[in-house]
Amino acid sequence: MGRAWEGPIETGPVPNDGLAFDAIVVGGGPGGSATAGYLAQGGARVLLLEKGVWPRDKICGDAVGGKSLSHVAALGVKARLEATPHFRVTGILFSSPNGKTVRVPLPEEDVERLEAGYSLPRAQFDHLMFQRATELVLEAGGAVVQGAEVQSVLFDDGAGGDDPGAGSGAQRKVRGVEAQIGGRSGEVCTWTSTNIVGAAGYRCPVATALVEETFSETMVDRMHYCAGYREYWTGVEGCGAEMGDIEIHFVDSVIPGYFWLFPVAEGVVNVGIGMVMGVLDKQKKKLKALQADVIANHPLFKERFANATMVEGSGKGWQLPFGSPRKGEAHQPRRAAGCGIRLVGDAASLVDPFSGEGVGNALVSGEMAARHILEQRTEEEYMQEVWTVLGKELTNSYRMQKLSRKSWLLNWFVGKAGRKPALQEMMTEMIASKEAQENLHSPLFMARTLLF
């Protein structure tokens, strides 16, 4: 019997051309599925559009952190996830460029309550999320379409026109989307709504229409974007089968960035590498070649991979839009709303600048976007709440990313943490507790923790 997430998802008939909806969500990944699910739970008639057709893959590190799980539970997905194969994360193992290691355990209470985190393939996680969103949307009278590629975001401008490419900023108002169904030879449909959510990742057409075409603002800043490359491997020594640690390794050849090992259950490990794109440009490096060198030659890994096998065809690259604050931006980290549009997750550039984790912030922003639409709040209020809730955490992560560019500092910090239980405890709290993260704002607290 096949595994459910490797099969299709039935989403019903394509809605008639020209139909109006309370909201249109573009992108069926975790952020878009969460937004559509929350909107439907609130009684909205939603159109959820996904470019791919299930089963489909999504390139990612595959970790689903504790931040995500309250939303996974609220949407009715947590029990389904736990009934499928997955890896339960109980800690994080870090290593420094000089080979020193430190293990940071996740809080025992969260582990016992199954709230610490999971690691599972995105093909599997996204299937669970999209399937549940489909159920909620259809129950609320909405529609879901797979194989729907948005060609244009349609606006009414201040003069009453509807040119999808002409921009006049605040004078414009979104009125719908035009999408092609089933490929280049497929039908082109237009659906209308004054609330559009862009959740289609770093290349989201809604984000491009809002940020670049309407407001003429910078969408891609390569010093705030990360390039990622991922492969799946079997037989990697030292990786647990069902429970244990995920691993983050700061290797000299991959700074600023890191090499990771994330088990995803059934003996499969997500092996990947990521680096800031602007730095990658300057160093003229290629991630695939960097990863191959680490696996083959690095003293910490060459023996662990000696009898391992890469899953054929699993090597793929993608981009991660960081949520790091950017100088000169009126809206941090960059514009995420306007003209009746709200962006969530990667489309809003909300990936953690240090860890590279994006699913949690996609779900958090998805809930916010749905709530703001249901409460008829302004786009400005949405951007303010996103940064109020996530800004300090993202700013701290950006500081940590900048510090991680210095090999000597990473060597000192990991060495210190390995010898000092209090520092390990602080790192555990920083990962698990928003309250504890506030301590990163206190130079006195950090000096006492690190130096004494």
C-alpha positions as CSV (number, residue, x, y, z in Angstrom):
1,M,0.0,0.0,0.0
2,G,1.4,3.4,-1.0
3,R,2.0,6.3,1.3
4,A,-0.8,8.9,1.2
5,W,1.4,11.9,0.7
6,E,2.8,10.3,-2.5
7,G,-0.6,10.3,-4.1
8,P,-2.9,13.0,-5.6
9,I,-5.2,15.4,-3.7
10,E,-8.7,15.7,-5.0
11,T,-9.6,19.4,-5.0
12,G,-12.8,19.4,-7.0
13,P,-13.9,21.3,-10.2
14,V,-12.2,24.6,-11.3
15,P,-14.5,27.5,-10.5
16,N,-16.2,29.4,-13.3
17,D,-14.3,32.2,-14.9
18,G,-15.1,35.6,-13.4
19,L,-16.3,34.3,-10.0
20,A,-15.7,36.6,-7.0
21,F,-14.3,35.4,-3.6
22,D,-13.8,37.0,-0.2
23,A,-10.1,36.3,-0.5
24,I,-7.7,34.7,-3.0
25,V,-4.6,32.9,-1.7
26,V,-1.8,32.3,-4.2
27,G,0.5,29.5,-3.1
28,G,-0.4,26.2,-1.5
29,G,2.7,25.7,0.7
30,P,2.5,25.9,4.5
31,G,2.0,29.6,4.6
32,G,-0.7,29.7,1.9
33,S,-2.4,26.6,3.3
34,A,-2.5,28.1,6.8
35,T,-3.8,31.4,5.6
36,A,-6.6,29.7,3.5
37,G,-7.4,27.4,6.4
38,Y,-7.7,30.2,9.0
39,L,-9.8,32.3,6.6
40,A,-12.1,29.4,6.0
41,Q,-12.4,28.7,9.7
42,G,-13.5,32.3,10.0
43,G,-16.2,31.9,7.5
44,A,-14.6,33.4,4.4
45,R,-15.2,32.1,0.9
46,V,-11.6,31.5,-0.3
47,L,-10.0,30.6,-3.6
48,L,-6.7,28.7,-3.0
49,L,-4.4,28.5,-6.0
50,E,-1.4,26.3,-6.2
51,K,1.0,26.2,-9.2
52,G,2.0,22.6,-8.7
53,V,0.0,19.4,-8.7
54,W,0.2,16.9,-5.9
55,P,2.3,14.9,-5.3
56,R,5.0,17.6,-5.5
57,D,8.3,18.3,-3.8
58,K,9.4,21.5,-2.1
59,I,13.1,22.1,-1.6
60,C,13.8,22.9,2.1
61,G,15.8,21.8,5.2
62,D,12.6,19.9,6.3
63,A,12.7,21.0,9.9
64,V,9.3,22.0,11.5
65,G,10.1,23.8,14.8
66,G,8.1,24.2,17.9
67,K,6.8,27.6,16.7
68,S,4.9,25.9,14.0
69,L,3.1,23.3,16.1
70,S,0.4,25.5,17.7
71,H,-0.7,26.4,14.2
72,V,-0.4,22.8,12.9
73,A,-2.6,21.8,15.9
74,A,-5.1,24.7,15.4
75,L,-5.6,23.7,11.8
76,G,-6.2,20.0,12.6
77,V,-3.0,18.7,11.1
78,K,-0.9,17.7,14.2
79,A,-2.5,14.3,14.8
80,R,-2.3,13.4,11.1
81,L,1.4,14.4,11.1
82,E,2.2,12.2,14.1
83,A,0.4,9.2,12.4
84,T,3.0,9.4,9.5
85,P,6.7,8.6,9.6
86,H,8.7,11.5,11.0
87,F,11.8,12.3,13.0
88,R,11.2,13.8,16.5
89,V,13.8,16.5,17.2
90,T,15.2,16.4,20.8
91,G,18.2,18.7,20.4
92,I,20.5,20.5,18.1
93,L,24.2,19.7,17.7
94,F,26.5,22.5,16.6
95,S,30.1,22.4,15.5
96,S,32.6,25.2,15.0
97,P,35.2,25.5,12.2
98,N,37.9,24.0,14.4
99,G,35.8,20.9,15.0
100,K,34.5,21.6,18.5
101,T,30.9,20.5,19.2
102,V,28.2,21.4,21.6
103,R,24.8,19.8,22.0
104,V,21.8,22.0,22.9
105,P,18.9,19.9,24.2
106,L,15.4,21.1,23.6
107,P,13.2,21.6,26.7
108,E,12.3,18.2,28.2
109,E,8.7,19.3,28.8
110,D,8.3,20.3,25.1
111,V,9.8,17.0,24.0
112,E,7.5,15.0,26.3
113,R,4.4,16.9,25.0
114,L,5.5,16.3,21.4
115,E,5.9,20.1,21.0
116,A,9.7,20.5,20.5
117,G,9.8,20.0,16.8
118,Y,9.8,17.5,13.9
119,S,11.8,16.8,10.8
120,L,10.0,15.3,7.8
121,P,10.2,15.8,4.0
122,R,8.3,18.9,2.8
123,A,6.6,16.7,0.2
124,Q,5.0,15.0,3.1
125,F,4.4,18.0,5.3
126,D,3.0,20.2,2.5
127,H,0.7,17.4,1.4
128,L,-0.8,17.2,4.9
129,M,-1.2,21.0,5.2
130,F,-2.7,21.4,1.7
131,Q,-5.1,18.5,2.1
132,R,-6.4,19.9,5.3
133,A,-6.7,23.4,3.8
134,T,-8.6,22.0,0.9
135,E,-11.1,20.3,3.3
136,L,-11.6,23.6,5.3
137,V,-11.9,25.8,2.1
138,L,-14.4,23.5,0.4
139,E,-16.5,23.1,3.6
140,A,-16.7,27.0,3.8
141,G,-18.0,27.2,0.2
142,G,-14.6,28.2,-1.4
143,A,-12.6,26.5,-4.2
144,V,-9.1,25.0,-4.6
145,V,-7.2,24.8,-7.9
146,Q,-4.0,22.9,-8.5
147,G,-1.9,23.5,-11.7
148,A,-2.9,27.2,-11.6
149,E,-0.1,29.5,-12.5
150,V,-0.9,33.2,-11.8
151,Q,0.0,35.2,-14.9
152,S,-1.1,38.7,-13.8
153,V,-2.3,40.4,-10.7
154,L,-5.1,42.8,-11.7
155,F,-5.6,46.3,-10.2
156,D,-7.9,49.2,-10.5
157,D,-5.7,52.3,-10.4
158,G,-6.7,55.8,-9.1
159,A,-7.8,56.9,-12.5
160,G,-10.2,53.9,-13.0
161,G,-7.9,51.9,-15.3
162,D,-7.0,48.3,-14.9
163,D,-3.5,47.9,-16.4
164,P,-1.8,45.2,-14.4
165,G,1.7,46.7,-14.9
166,A,1.1,50.4,-14.3
167,G,2.0,51.5,-10.8
168,S,0.7,54.4,-8.7
169,G,1.3,53.0,-5.2
170,A,-1.4,53.8,-2.7
171,Q,-3.8,54.9,-5.5
172,R,-4.1,51.3,-6.7
173,K,-6.5,48.6,-5.5
174,V,-6.2,45.0,-6.3
175,R,-9.2,43.4,-8.0
176,G,-8.2,39.9,-8.8
177,V,-5.8,37.5,-10.6
178,E,-5.5,35.9,-14.0
179,A,-4.2,32.4,-14.0
180,Q,-3.5,29.7,-16.5
181,I,-4.7,26.2,-15.7
182,G,-2.8,23.1,-16.6
183,G,0.2,24.5,-18.5
184,R,0.8,26.7,-21.5
185,S,-2.0,25.2,-23.5
186,G,-4.5,25.4,-20.7
187,E,-7.5,27.6,-20.0
188,V,-6.9,31.2,-18.7
189,C,-9.3,32.2,-16.0
190,T,-9.8,35.5,-14.1
191,W,-11.2,35.5,-10.5
192,T,-11.9,38.6,-8.5
193,S,-11.3,39.7,-4.9
194,T,-10.2,42.8,-3.1
195,N,-8.1,40.7,-0.7
196,I,-5.2,38.8,-2.3
197,V,-2.6,36.9,-0.2
198,G,0.8,36.2,-1.8
199,A,2.3,32.9,-0.4
200,A,4.1,31.5,-3.4
201,G,7.7,31.6,-2.1
202,Y,10.6,33.7,-3.2
203,R,9.4,34.0,-6.8
204,C,5.8,34.8,-5.8
205,P,4.1,36.7,-8.6
206,V,1.9,38.6,-6.1
207,A,5.0,39.8,-4.3
208,T,6.6,41.0,-7.6
209,A,3.4,42.8,-8.6
210,L,3.3,44.6,-5.3
211,V,6.9,45.3,-4.4
212,E,8.5,45.9,-7.8
213,E,5.8,46.8,-10.2
214,T,3.5,48.9,-8.0
215,F,5.9,50.5,-5.5
216,S,9.2,50.3,-7.5
217,E,10.9,49.0,-4.4
218,T,13.8,46.5,-4.1
219,M,12.6,42.9,-3.7
220,V,15.8,40.9,-4.0
221,D,18.8,42.2,-2.0
222,R,21.5,39.5,-2.4
223,M,23.1,40.4,1.0
224,H,19.7,39.5,2.5
225,Y,19.1,36.3,0.5
226,C,20.6,32.9,1.0
227,A,21.3,30.2,-1.6
228,G,20.5,26.7,-0.4
229,Y,21.3,23.3,-1.8
230,R,19.8,20.0,-0.6
231,E,20.3,16.3,-1.1
232,Y,18.8,13.2,0.5
233,W,21.1,10.5,1.7
234,T,20.7,7.1,3.3
235,G,23.2,5.2,5.5
236,V,24.8,8.3,7.1
237,E,26.5,7.2,10.3
238,G,25.4,8.7,13.6
239,C,22.0,9.9,12.5
240,G,19.0,8.5,14.5
241,A,16.1,6.7,12.8
242,E,13.1,8.1,14.7
243,M,14.3,10.6,17.4
244,G,17.4,12.6,18.2
245,D,19.4,15.7,17.1
246,I,19.5,17.7,14.0
247,E,23.0,19.0,13.2
248,I,24.3,22.5,12.2
249,H,28.0,22.6,11.3
250,F,29.9,25.8,10.7
251,V,32.6,24.8,8.3
252,D,35.4,27.2,7.2
253,S,34.6,26.8,3.5
254,V,30.9,27.6,4.1
255,I,31.1,30.8,6.2
256,P,28.9,32.8,6.4
257,G,26.5,29.9,6.2
258,Y,26.5,26.3,7.4
259,F,26.3,22.6,6.5
260,W,23.4,20.6,7.9
261,L,22.3,17.1,8.6
262,F,18.5,16.8,9.3
263,P,17.2,13.2,9.7
264,V,13.7,12.9,8.3
265,A,12.8,9.3,9.4
266,E,13.1,5.9,7.8
267,G,16.9,6.2,7.6
268,V,16.8,9.2,5.3
269,V,18.8,12.3,6.0
270,N,18.4,15.8,4.5
271,V,21.9,17.0,3.8
272,G,22.3,20.5,2.8
273,I,24.4,23.7,2.6
274,G,23.5,27.4,2.6
275,M,25.4,30.7,2.2
276,V,24.5,34.4,1.8
277,M,24.1,35.0,-1.9
278,G,26.1,38.3,-1.9
279,V,29.0,36.6,-0.3
280,L,28.7,33.6,-2.6
281,D,28.9,36.0,-5.5
282,K,32.1,37.5,-4.2
283,Q,33.8,34.2,-3.5
284,K,32.6,32.8,-6.8
285,K,31.7,29.4,-5.2
286,K,29.1,26.8,-6.2
287,L,27.1,25.2,-3.4
288,K,26.9,21.8,-5.0
289,A,30.7,21.6,-5.3
290,L,31.2,23.0,-1.8
291,Q,28.9,20.3,-0.4
292,A,30.6,17.5,-2.3
293,D,34.0,18.7,-0.9
294,V,32.7,18.7,2.7
295,I,31.3,15.2,2.4
296,A,34.4,13.8,0.8
297,N,37.2,15.5,2.6
298,H,36.1,17.1,5.9
299,P,37.5,15.2,8.9
300,L,34.1,15.3,10.8
301,F,32.1,13.9,7.9
302,K,34.1,11.8,5.4
303,E,33.9,8.7,7.6
304,R,30.2,9.2,8.4
305,F,29.5,9.3,4.6
306,A,31.9,6.4,3.7
307,N,29.0,3.9,3.3
308,A,26.2,6.4,2.6
309,T,24.3,6.7,-0.7
310,M,22.7,9.8,-2.1
311,V,19.1,9.4,-3.3
312,E,19.2,9.8,-7.1
313,G,17.8,13.0,-8.3
314,S,17.4,14.6,-4.9
315,G,20.0,17.3,-5.4
316,K,18.2,20.7,-5.8
317,G,18.8,24.3,-5.1
318,W,16.6,27.3,-4.0
319,Q,16.7,30.7,-2.5
320,L,15.8,31.9,1.0
321,P,14.7,35.5,1.5
322,F,15.9,36.5,4.9
323,G,13.9,38.6,7.4
324,S,17.0,40.6,8.4
325,P,16.4,44.4,8.8
326,R,17.5,46.4,5.8
327,K,18.8,50.0,5.9
328,G,16.6,52.6,4.4
329,E,13.5,50.5,4.3
330,A,10.3,52.2,5.6
331,H,8.7,48.8,6.1
332,Q,10.9,46.0,7.6
333,P,12.3,43.7,6.4
334,R,10.7,45.0,3.2
335,R,7.2,45.8,2.0
336,A,4.8,43.0,2.8
337,A,1.4,44.6,2.1
338,G,-0.5,47.3,0.2
339,C,-3.4,47.8,-2.3
340,G,-5.4,45.0,-0.7
341,I,-2.4,42.5,-0.9
342,R,-0.7,40.8,2.0
343,L,2.4,38.7,1.7
344,V,3.2,35.8,4.0
345,G,6.3,33.6,4.6
346,D,9.0,33.6,2.0
347,A,7.0,35.9,-0.2
348,A,7.3,38.5,2.6
349,S,11.0,37.8,3.2
350,L,10.6,36.3,6.6
351,V,13.2,33.4,6.7
352,D,15.3,33.4,9.9
353,P,18.7,35.0,9.0
354,F,20.7,32.7,11.3
355,S,18.9,29.3,11.2
356,G,17.4,29.5,7.7
357,E,14.1,28.2,9.1
358,G,11.1,29.6,7.3
359,V,8.1,27.4,8.0
360,G,7.3,28.8,11.5
361,N,7.3,32.4,10.3
362,A,5.2,31.4,7.3
363,L,2.5,29.9,9.6
364,V,2.7,32.9,12.0
365,S,2.3,35.4,9.2
366,G,-0.4,33.3,7.6
367,E,-2.5,33.4,10.7
368,M,-2.0,37.2,11.0
369,A,-2.9,37.8,7.4
370,A,-6.1,35.8,7.7
371,R,-7.1,37.5,10.9
372,H,-6.5,41.0,9.5
373,I,-8.6,40.2,6.4
374,L,-11.4,38.8,8.6
375,E,-11.2,41.9,10.9
376,Q,-11.0,44.3,7.9
377,R,-7.8,45.9,9.2
378,T,-5.4,47.9,7.1
379,E,-2.4,46.7,5.2
380,E,-0.3,49.1,7.3
381,E,-1.5,47.4,10.5
382,Y,-0.6,44.0,9.1
383,M,3.0,45.1,8.4
384,Q,3.3,46.7,11.8
385,E,2.1,43.5,13.6
386,V,4.4,41.3,11.6
387,W,7.4,43.3,12.6
388,T,6.2,43.8,16.2
389,V,5.9,40.0,16.6
390,L,8.9,38.9,14.6
391,G,11.2,41.9,14.4
392,K,13.3,41.4,17.5
393,E,13.8,37.7,16.9
394,L,14.8,38.4,13.2
395,T,17.1,41.3,14.2
396,N,18.8,39.1,16.8
397,S,19.2,36.3,14.3
398,Y,20.8,38.8,11.9
399,R,23.3,39.8,14.5
400,M,24.1,36.2,15.1
401,Q,24.5,35.6,11.4
402,K,27.0,38.5,11.2
403,L,28.9,37.2,14.2
404,S,29.1,33.7,12.5
405,R,31.1,35.2,9.7
406,K,34.1,35.2,12.0
407,S,35.6,31.8,12.4
408,W,37.6,32.7,15.5
409,L,34.4,33.9,17.3
410,L,32.5,30.7,16.4
411,N,35.4,28.6,17.7
412,W,35.5,30.5,21.0
413,F,31.7,30.5,21.5
414,V,31.2,26.8,20.7
415,G,34.3,25.9,22.9
416,K,32.9,28.0,25.7
417,A,29.4,26.5,25.4
418,G,30.9,23.0,25.4
419,R,32.5,23.7,28.8
420,K,29.8,25.8,30.4
421,P,26.3,24.1,31.2
422,A,24.8,27.6,31.9
423,L,25.6,28.7,28.4
424,Q,24.0,25.5,27.0
425,E,20.9,26.2,29.0
426,M,20.8,29.7,27.7
427,M,21.0,28.5,24.1
428,T,18.2,26.0,24.8
429,E,16.0,28.9,26.1
430,M,16.9,31.1,23.2
431,I,15.7,28.5,20.8
432,A,12.5,27.7,22.7
433,S,11.4,30.8,24.6
434,K,10.6,34.2,23.2
435,E,10.9,35.6,26.7
436,A,14.5,34.3,27.0
437,Q,15.3,35.8,23.6
438,E,14.8,39.2,25.1
439,N,18.0,38.7,27.0
440,L,19.9,39.1,23.8
441,H,19.1,42.8,24.0
442,S,20.9,43.1,27.3
443,P,24.7,43.6,26.8
444,L,25.2,43.1,30.6
445,F,23.4,39.7,30.5
446,M,25.4,38.5,27.5
447,A,28.7,39.7,29.0
448,R,28.0,37.9,32.3
449,T,26.9,34.7,30.5
450,L,29.8,34.6,28.0
451,L,32.7,35.9,30.0
452,F,32.2,34.5,33.5
